[in-house]
Amino acid sequence: MRVCRVSTDGHGKKTKEVRDFLSSLPPQVERLAACIRGHWGIENRLHWSLDVTFNEDHSRIRQGHAAENAALLRRLALSILKQDSRYSDSLRCKRLRAGWETSALEHLLAIFAGN
């Protein structure tokens, strides 16, 4: 199945993206479209969270596998921040708090360790 996605950015510029999908599902257009939109929605929310929390779009990491490794570490950190229920701060503020307060950092590391 081929899907064509047309989107408009905040400046009115249109972009067109074509993707091919393989699926064993019956060819029900509405159901497949909902699944694909749902996937894109998840991707967009994850990217937005990474950009707001870690300023990922401005990363200058380019050599070798460093960019992939840094992205993996950002996703791990984001996962830990989302699991935290002690602080009601935003994800970005939780991250900053961990840099400022040793107790907050220790709490987040305990989440990572599974304690």
Backbone hydrogen bonds in HBPLUS format (Angstrom, degrees):
<---DONOR---> <-ACCEPTOR-->    atom                        ^
c    i                          cat <-CA-CA->   ^        H-A-AA   ^      H-
h    n   atom  resd res      DA  || num        DHA   H-A  angle D-A-AA Bond
n    s   type  num  typ     dist DA aas  dist angle  dist       angle   num
A0021-PHE N   A0001-MET O   2.78 MM  20  5.24 164.0  1.81 159.1 164.5     1
A0003-VAL N   A0019-ARG O   2.76 MM  16  5.31 170.5  1.77 165.6 169.0     2
A0019-ARG N   A0003-VAL O   2.89 MM  16  5.31 163.3  1.92 155.4 161.0     3
A0005-ARG N   A0017-GLU O   2.73 MM  12  5.10 172.4  1.73 159.7 162.4     4
A0017-GLU N   A0005-ARG O   2.81 MM  12  5.10 158.5  1.85 149.8 157.1     5
A0007-SER N   A0015-THR O   2.95 MM   8  5.45 159.5  1.99 152.8 159.6     6
A0015-THR N   A0007-SER O   2.81 MM   8  5.45 157.2  1.87 157.1 164.2     7
A0009-ASP N   A0013-LYS O   2.97 MM   4  5.52 162.4  2.01 149.2 150.4     8
A0012-GLY N   A0009-ASP O   3.07 MM   3  5.48 166.5  2.08 119.9 121.6     9
A0028-GLN N   A0026-PRO O   2.68 MM   2  5.76 130.0  1.93 118.4 102.0    10
A0032-LEU N   A0028-GLN O   3.00 MM   4  6.18 172.0  2.01 167.1 169.6    11
A0033-ALA N   A0029-VAL O   2.87 MM   4  5.94 159.8  1.91 152.9 159.1    12
A0034-ALA N   A0030-GLU O   3.01 MM   4  6.18 154.0  2.08 143.7 150.3    13
A0035-CYS N   A0031-ARG O   3.06 MM   4  6.36 156.5  2.12 148.1 154.2    14
A0036-ILE N   A0032-LEU O   2.97 MM   4  6.20 162.5  2.00 152.0 156.4    15
A0037-ARG N   A0033-ALA O   2.86 MM   4  6.03 164.6  1.89 151.8 156.3    16
A0038-GLY N   A0034-ALA O   2.90 MM   4  5.98 153.7  1.97 143.1 150.8    17
A0039-HIS N   A0035-CYS O   3.02 MM   4  6.30 151.0  2.10 144.1 151.4    18
A0040-TRP N   A0036-ILE O   2.99 MM   4  6.32 163.5  2.02 153.2 157.0    19
A0041-GLY N   A0037-ARG O   2.84 MM   4  6.03 152.4  1.91 147.7 155.9    20
A0042-ILE N   A0038-GLY O   3.06 MM   4  6.32 155.3  2.13 146.5 151.9    21
A0043-GLU N   A0039-HIS O   3.01 MM   4  6.30 165.3  2.03 153.5 157.4    22
A0044-ASN N   A0040-TRP O   2.84 MM   4  6.03 160.1  1.88 151.0 156.5    23
A0045-ARG N   A0041-GLY O   2.97 MM   4  6.18 159.3  2.01 148.1 153.3    24
A0046-LEU N   A0042-ILE O   2.94 MM   4  6.15 160.6  1.98 153.3 158.8    25
A0047-HIS N   A0043-GLU O   2.91 MM   4  6.10 168.9  1.92 153.4 156.5    26
A0048-TRP N   A0044-ASN O   2.89 MM   4  6.02 159.5  1.93 146.1 152.4    27
A0049-SER N   A0045-ARG O   2.93 MM   4  6.10 162.3  1.96 147.6 152.2    28
A0050-LEU N   A0046-LEU O   2.93 MM   4  6.19 161.7  1.96 154.6 159.6    29
A0051-ASP N   A0047-HIS O   2.88 MM   4  6.08 156.2  1.94 150.4 157.2    30
A0052-VAL N   A0048-TRP O   2.89 MM   4  6.06 166.7  1.90 157.2 160.5    31
A0053-THR N   A0049-SER O   2.86 MM   4  5.80 164.7  1.89 148.6 153.9    32
A0054-PHE N   A0050-LEU O   2.86 MM   4  5.43 154.6  1.92 134.4 142.9    33
A0055-ASN N   A0051-ASP O   2.76 MM   4  4.32 126.6  2.04 118.8 125.3    34
A0058-HIS N   A0055-ASN O   3.09 MM   3  5.86 154.7  2.15 120.9 127.6    35
A0059-SER N   A0056-GLU O   3.04 MM   3  5.29 166.4  2.06 117.9 118.7    36
A0066-ALA N   A0063-GLN O   2.95 MM   3  5.77 149.6  2.04 149.6 155.2    37
A0069-ASN N   A0065-HIS O   2.94 MM   4  6.17 162.5  1.98 158.3 164.0    38
A0070-ALA N   A0066-ALA O   2.84 MM   4  5.99 161.1  1.88 151.2 156.2    39
A0071-ALA N   A0067-ALA O   2.95 MM   4  6.10 156.4  2.00 144.6 151.3    40
A0072-LEU N   A0068-GLU O   2.95 MM   4  6.18 152.4  2.03 145.4 152.8    41
A0073-LEU N   A0069-ASN O   2.99 MM   4  6.29 158.8  2.04 148.8 154.2    42
A0074-ARG N   A0070-ALA O   2.89 MM   4  6.14 151.7  1.97 147.8 155.9    43
A0075-ARG N   A0071-ALA O   3.00 MM   4  6.23 158.5  2.05 147.5 152.6    44
A0076-LEU N   A0072-LEU O   2.97 MM   4  6.24 154.3  2.04 147.5 154.9    45
A0077-ALA N   A0073-LEU O   2.91 MM   4  6.11 165.0  1.93 149.0 153.0    46
A0078-LEU N   A0074-ARG O   2.82 MM   4  6.02 156.7  1.87 148.6 155.6    47
A0079-SER N   A0075-ARG O   2.95 MM   4  6.11 155.2  2.01 143.5 149.9    48
A0080-ILE N   A0076-LEU O   3.03 MM   4  6.37 157.2  2.09 150.7 156.4    49
A0081-LEU N   A0077-ALA O   2.90 MM   4  6.16 164.2  1.93 153.6 158.0    50
A0082-LYS N   A0078-LEU O   2.93 MM   4  6.13 152.3  2.01 148.6 155.9    51
A0083-GLN N   A0079-SER O   3.10 MM   4  6.34 138.7  2.28 140.9 151.4    52
A0083-GLN N   A0080-ILE O   3.12 MM   3  5.17 127.9  2.41  96.4 110.1    53
A0084-ASP N   A0081-LEU O   3.34 MM   3  5.35 141.7  2.50  96.1 106.2    54
A0094-LYS N   A0090-SER O   2.85 MM   4  6.13 155.0  1.91 154.4 161.9    55
A0095-ARG N   A0091-LEU O   2.99 MM   4  6.24 156.5  2.05 148.6 154.5    56
A0096-LEU N   A0092-ARG O   3.00 MM   4  6.32 160.2  2.04 147.8 153.0    57
A0097-ARG N   A0093-CYS O   2.77 MM   4  5.92 159.7  1.81 149.8 155.9    58
A0098-ALA N   A0094-LYS O   2.99 MM   4  6.22 152.6  2.07 145.6 152.0    59
A0099-GLY N   A0095-ARG O   3.28 MM   4  6.63 135.8  2.48 138.1 149.4    60
A0099-GLY N   A0096-LEU O   2.98 MM   3  5.10 130.2  2.23  98.4 112.3    61
A0100-TRP N   A0096-LEU O   3.07 MM   4  6.39 131.5  2.32 142.2 155.9    62
A0100-TRP N   A0097-ARG O   3.04 MM   3  5.03 132.3  2.27  96.2 109.5    63
A0101-GLU N   A0097-ARG O   2.73 MM   4  5.73 160.0  1.76 163.6 167.1    64
A0105-LEU N   A0101-GLU O   3.12 MM   4  6.45 160.2  2.16 153.1 158.7    65
A0106-GLU N   A0102-THR O   2.87 MM   4  6.10 162.3  1.90 153.7 158.5    66
A0107-HIS N   A0103-SER O   2.98 MM   4  6.13 149.5  2.07 139.4 147.7    67
A0108-LEU N   A0104-ALA O   3.04 MM   4  6.33 160.7  2.07 150.3 154.3    68
A0109-LEU N   A0105-LEU O   2.90 MM   4  6.14 157.8  1.95 152.7 159.4    69
A0110-ALA N   A0106-GLU O   2.94 MM   4  6.11 143.1  2.08 140.6 150.3    70
A0111-ILE N   A0107-HIS O   3.16 MM   4  6.55 143.5  2.30 141.5 150.9    71
A0112-PHE N   A0108-LEU O   3.12 MM   4  6.49 155.2  2.18 145.4 151.5    72
A0113-ALA N   A0109-LEU O   2.90 MM   4  6.18 149.6  2.00 143.8 152.4    73
A0114-GLY N   A0110-ALA O   2.98 MM   4  6.08 117.0  2.39 133.5 148.6    74
A0115-ASN N   A0110-ALA O   2.87 MM   5  5.20 154.0  1.94 158.1 155.8    75
A0114-GLY N   A0111-ILE O   3.09 MM   3  5.05 143.8  2.23  96.3 107.3    76
